[in-house]
Every structure is written in C-alpha cells, then in structure tokens.
Amino acid sequence: MKRYEFQRYYIPQRMMGGIKRYVENHIEPGSFLTAVFQNNLSEAVGRADEENMANLPAYAAYLYNEAPQGCHGSPEKVKKWLEVINETDS
C-alpha cells in the first residue's frame, strides 16, 4: 500500500498496512496507531519513533480526509470499532 502524503508530511508506507487492517477489518493496531485513532496526542508522541513523530500532521489529515468517522476520535470510538469484528466472530 502506498504511503499517504499531506503537504510536506507523509505516513510511511510501513504504517499503512496497520491502518488498512484497522479501518477495513477492525483489527487492533499497535500502540502508536491506537493512540492516533483515539486522538490521544500525548500518548501518540510518547510512542512515536522519529519518523512518525515528524509526520504527525499527515496522520491527522488522513483521519480527517480518508478514515471513516466512526473509527477515530476517542478511546470509546476505537473500542466500539474494534468490537464490530468480534461480534461477527461470535
């Protein structure tokens, strides 16, 4: 999957798989992406590597422009989004 670009910022290609799995298949991402989807800036900053830290604006742009509204914005929304797949597995 190609990296996402916004102005001079980008989401590294290596991160796009986790984003796609979460958005399309409701699969829990790693701790950095979870913090991003939860809109928890301080947690995202604490968990980001140098490349992701420098490109946090691209993550915000991706969520605003590309991601379904129900999959991000708060811990509660992320929890609910992840529960969708668990309901179909039961």
C-alpha positions in Angstrom: 0.0 0.0 0.0 1.4 3.4 -1.0 2.2 5.9 1.7 -0.2 8.8 2.3 1.0 12.3 1.7 -0.3 15.6 3.0 1.6 18.8 2.2 5.2 18.1 3.2 4.2 15.4 5.6 3.6 11.7 5.0 2.5 8.4 6.6 5.3 5.9 6.0 4.4 3.0 3.7 5.3 0.6 6.5 2.4 2.1 8.6 -0.3 1.9 6.0 -0.9 -1.9 6.5 -1.8 -1.4 10.1 -4.1 1.5 9.2 -5.8 -0.5 6.5 -6.3 -3.6 8.7 -7.8 -1.4 11.4 -10.0 0.7 9.1 -11.2 -2.1 6.8 -11.1 -5.2 9.0 -11.4 -3.8 12.5 -8.1 -5.3 13.6 -6.4 -3.7 16.6 -3.3 -1.7 15.6 -0.1 -1.2 17.6 0.1 1.2 20.5 1.2 4.2 18.4 -1.7 3.9 15.9 -4.1 3.1 18.6 -3.2 6.4 20.3 -3.5 8.2 16.9 -7.0 6.7 16.3 -8.0 7.6 19.9 -7.0 11.2 19.3 -4.6 10.9 22.2 -1.7 13.3 21.1 0.4 12.9 24.2 0.3 9.1 24.0 1.0 9.1 20.3 4.0 11.4 20.8 5.3 9.1 23.6 5.0 6.0 21.4 6.2 7.5 18.0 9.5 6.8 16.5 11.4 9.7 15.0 9.9 9.4 11.5 6.3 9.1 12.8 6.9 12.0 15.2 8.0 14.3 12.4 4.9 13.3 10.4 2.0 13.5 12.9 0.2 16.1 10.8 -0.2 13.5 8.0 -2.0 11.2 10.4 -4.4 14.0 11.4 -5.0 14.8 7.7 -5.6 11.1 6.9 -8.1 10.7 9.7 -10.0 13.9 8.6 -9.9 13.2 4.9 -9.8 9.4 4.5 -10.9 7.4 7.5 -14.5 6.6 8.4 -15.8 9.0 11.0 -16.8 6.2 13.4 -13.3 4.7 13.7 -11.4 7.5 15.4 -11.7 10.4 17.8 -11.8 8.9 21.2 -11.0 5.7 23.1 -14.7 4.9 23.2 -15.0 5.1 19.4 -11.9 2.9 18.9 -13.3 0.3 21.3 -16.7 0.3 19.6 -14.9 0.0 16.2 -12.9 -3.0 17.4 -16.0 -4.7 18.8 -17.6 -4.9 15.3 -15.3 -7.7 14.2 -15.7 -9.5 17.5 -19.5 -9.6 17.0 -19.2 -11.3 13.6 -16.7 -13.8 15.0 -19.0 -15.0 17.8 
